[in-house]
Amino acid sequence: MISHQILQNTIDGLKNIVHKEIAVVDRDGRMVASTDKEPPAGLQTAIDGFIHSRAETQQLQSNQYFKVLDNGITEYAVIIGGDDDEAYKAGKIVAFYLQNLLVVYKERFDRDNFIKSILLDNLLLVDIYSRAKKLHVENSVRRVVYLIECEIDREMNAVEIVRGIFPAKQRDFVTAVDENSIILVKELKEKEGPEEITGYAKMICDTLGSEAMSKVNVAIGTVVTDLKNVSSSYKEARMAQEVGKIFEADKQILNYEQLGIGRLIYQLPLSLCKIFQKEVLRGVRVEQFGDELLTTVAKFFENNLNVSETSRQLYIHRNTLVYRLDKLQRMTGLDLRNFDDAITFKITLMVSGYMQYKERSIY
């Protein structure tokens, strides 16, 4: 239950206190952490017998063995080098510390499972409130869900990295969705608004980006004030992540409340999108415009339909830009220098991008 890295760090610290070599094995007799590179002699035979015995402590040869129990079942065994009273006391200290560490992790595990069940809508309303009370999770506080996507080496524990950013374990929840996705349910103070919410997302991107040396994307749901609505914030964050992949692929942080028209298009049926595209483009496919023309249009939109500024940034003559816009008008009947036509074409491009994304997802 406790990560091997946490166990290793713990016994490394305890060694400096008890001044003894420490080893920890799991219930199956596998070594999970050790302060000594060489395992104790005859370890495997001795530990197998000890784990399946009724004894909670035992001395075998020149080593002391201590059990760490979870509801009466052996979870770990601690091995301390030495057969004197000092070794026995050291073993009791280490076992006691790991026993309490196990309780903390078990409580976190229960809380994580509780939050996962809420996120996936697997709990009845009455169960949410009763379990929240039992686990000491407040109900009526402001929370927001962050959906974090990153590519991290297997040796790195991304969940622990995020937990390290937000150490308020009783208030914030961090759990893994899959190998590349993490959910953070962040409790907010009363005065924390959009600026602080975005600030937390930037903090996550900066920390994970520097630790993992890979691209990090963070999607944000809306703020909710009731525990039962956390699942809604999660669904919004998930939609923001999907919409961002289609329309805002270059953005690291995507907020559900700032998705704009992309959020509307994402919820349209494909059949309606095909009809719209066919009517606007008069049967012409977006691919037929070519990269040069599409790049020109994108820069034209970026500069708020300003011909002079667009031509300057593209390093082309004004007449060249006008020629390209005229070419598009001949193909579609839309004059992008006209605001209404520009809006129509912008939406058409977004609809086309959405259709391509959905078709790739299907196949």
N, C-alpha and C positions, 0 to 999 in steps of 0.2 A: 504493500500500500504506500509506504514511504519511498520516494525515489532514491535510487542508489547514490546519486550525487549528494543528496541531503544527508544520508546516513554517513557517507564518507567524510563530509565536512564536519559532521557532529562528532564522530569519534576522533578525528584529527584534533579538534579542540579539547575533547575530554582527556586525550593522552597528555596534553600539557598540564592538566590538573592532577591526574592520578599517577602520572609517570610510569605507566605500564603499557605494554603492547596489547592492542584490542583487536578482535576480529568479530564480525557479525555474519551469521548464516541465516537463511530463510527456513521456512518450515520443511522444505524439501532437502535441506542440507547443503544448499548451494551457497558458496561464499559471495556475499554482496558488498562487503566493505572490510578493509583491514588497514591497520597502521604499519604492518610488517609485510614486506614483499614475500617472505617465505611463510607459508601456512604452518601451524603447529604440527609436529610429527604425529602421525596416526589420526589426523583430524576426522577423516571421513567415517572411519569405523566407530570412533568415539562419539561423534555427533549424531549418527544414526541411532545409536543405542540410547543416547540421552534424550533426544526429541520424543521418542516413543515410550519413554519411561514416565513414571508418575512424579518423579523428583523434580523440584523447581530449581535446585542447585545441586552441583555435583563436582567432586574433584577427581580427575583422571590423570594419572601420571603427574606431570608438572604443570597442569593447566586447571583453571577453575571455569565451570560452565554454569550459566544462568539463563533462565527462560524469560522471555518477554511475552506475556499472554494477552489475548484478546477474547474476552468473555470465556475464559477458561481454556481456550485453545492456543497452542503455541504458535506465535507469529514469527518470532525471531529467537535465536539463541546467541548469547554473548560469550565469547571465550577470552579469558584474561590469562596472560602468562604469569606463572608463579603459584606456589603451593603454601604460602604463608598467610598470616592474618591481613597483611596489607593488600595482597592480591584479592582476598575475599571481600574486603571493604571496597576496594576499587571496583570490583565486579558488581557489587550491590548498587553502587552509585551510578555506574553506566547503565545497568538494567533499569533502575528507577527512572533515569532521565529518558531512556528510549520508551519506557512504558507511558510516560506522560506525553512524549512526542507522538506516540501512536494514537493516543486519545485525541489530541489536537487534530491530527490528520483524519481520523475517523469522523470527527465532527465536521471538518471541512468537506469530506467526502459526502456526508449526509446532506449538507447544505448545497453542495454542487449538484447532487442528484435532484434536490428539491427545485432549484432554479431551472435545471434542464427540463424537468417535468412541466414547469410553468411555461417555459419558452415553447415547448412542443404541444401545449394545450392538453396535457395528459392528466390533469387534475380537475376535479369538481371544485366549484367555488368554495363550498364549505370545507373541503380538504385543504385548500390553499391557506385559509385563515387559521385553521386548527394546527397545521404543521408549522406555519410561520410563528405562531405563538410558542410552540414547543422548541423550535430551533432559535428563538429569540431574534427573529427577523421582523423588523418594523414594517407595517403595512402602508400607512399614509405618509410617504415621503417622496420627494421628487427623484426620479430615476430616468436614465437614458441608456439605450443599448448601442454599443459599438460592435460592429462586425469587422474583424481584422483578418486580412488575407495576406499571407507572405510565404515565401519559399525559404525554409530554414533547414540547415543540415540536421540529420537525425541525432547527432550528438548534442545538439543544443535544445534545451527545454524552453520553447517559446512561451508556454503558459507561465512558467516561473519567472521569466523575464518581465512579462506584463504585470504579474503579481508584485514584482519588485518595484515597478513604477507606481503602483497604487497599493501601498501596504496596509490600508485600513481593511483588514480581512473580515471584520464583523459587519462592514457596510457595503463593500464592493465585492462583486462575484466575477471570477475569471474561470472560464471553462473551455475546453477544446471541442470543436465541432468535428474536425477531421485533421489530417496531417498538415494542412495549410491554412486552416481557419480557426480563429479564436473568438469567443464572445466575451465582452466585458459589459457587465451590468453595473453602471456607475451611479452612486448616490450623489445628488447635487445639493449644495447649500441653497438657501432661499434666494440669495442675491446673485447666484451664478446664472448667467444667461448665454446667448448664442456665442459671444466672444470667448467665454471660458470653456464652453463645450467644444468649440473648434480648437482651442488651445490644448485641450487634453488629447485630441486626435493628432495634432502636430507633435506632441510629446511622444506619443506611441510610435509615429512614423520615424522620428529622429532616433529614438532609442533602439527600436528593432532594426532600423536601417543600418545603424553603426555596429550593432552586435552581429547581425546576420549577413551584412554586406549584400543585401538583396532588396528588390523593390517591395514596398509595403503599401497596401491600400486599406483605407479605413472608411467604412460606411456608417452613417449615423442615423438612428431612428428619431422619433419625436419624444419630447419629455412627457412622462406619465406620472401621475400622482397616486396611483393605486397599484398594489402588487399584482393584481389580476390582469392589469393592462400591459405588463412588461412584454408579454407575447406579441402584442400589437406593435410595440416599438421595435421588437426583433424582426417582425415581418416587414416593417417599413425599411429597416436597415438592409435587409436582404434584397428588397426591391431596389433600393438605392444602389446597391452593389451591381445588380443586373443592368439597371438603366445606365449606370456609369460605364460599363463595359461596351455598351452600344454607342452612346452619344458623347461620353466624356472620357475616352480611354487614356488621355494624358493626365488626368487629375488623380492625385493621391487621396484626397479627402472628398467624400461625397455625402452631402446632407440631404435627407429625404425632403426637407422643406424647401430646398433650393434646386430641385430637379427641373422645375419649369415645365415646359410643354412636353419634354421627353417622358415625364411620368404619365401624361395623358396618352401619348402614342403607344407606350408600352402596354397599355390595357386594351388596345383596340384589337378586334379579331383580324386575322390575316386576310380573310375574304374581303373585308371592307377596305383594307389597305391596298389590295390589288386593284380594286375598282377605282379608288382615288388616284393611284399612280397612273393607271391607264388613261383616265380622263384628263389629268393635268398634262401629262407628257405626250399625249396623242400617239400612244403606242411606242414611243422611243424609250429605250432602256437607259438607265443612268450610266451604264458602262460605255455606251456609245459616245458620251461627251468627251471622253479622254481625260487623262491625268492633268494635262496643261490647263484645259478649260475649267475643270473642277477646282484646281488649285487657285486659279484666278478668281473664281466665284467665292471661294472660302475667304480669300484675302479681302475681297470687295465687301463681304458681310462684316468681316472683322473691323473694317474701317468705316462702318455705318454708311455704306453706299457712296463714299467719297471717291470720285474718279481720280482726282489729282493725287491724293495721298496713296491710293492703291497702286497707281502706276509708278509712283516714286519708290514704294517699298518693293515692288516686283522688278524694279530696274528696267521698265519697258516704257516706250513712248505712250503718251495719252491716247493717240490714235489707234495704237495696237490694242489697248484695253477696250476702246470703243468697238473696234472690229470684232473682238471676241464676244462682247456682250451682244452685238448685232447678230452674230452667228448663233448664239443661244436663242435669241428671239425668233430667228427663222426656223429653228428646230422645234421650239415649243410654243411659240406665240406669246412668251412671257418676256417683258422688258424689265430687267432687274433694276433699272434706274427709277422705276415706279415702285413706290413702297408696297402697295397691295400685291403686285406681281412678285416682288422680292420675298415677301412673307410666304406666299403660296409655294414658291420654289424651295425656300428654306425648309418648310414643312415636308415637302415632297422628298427632299434629300434625307431627312430624318426618318421618314416612313420607309424609304428604300433601305436604309441602314438597318432598321428594325426587322424588316422582312428577311434580309440576308442573314441576320443573326439567328432568327427563329428557324430558318431553313437549315442552317448549319447544325443547330441543336437537335433537329429532328433526325438528321442523317448522321 
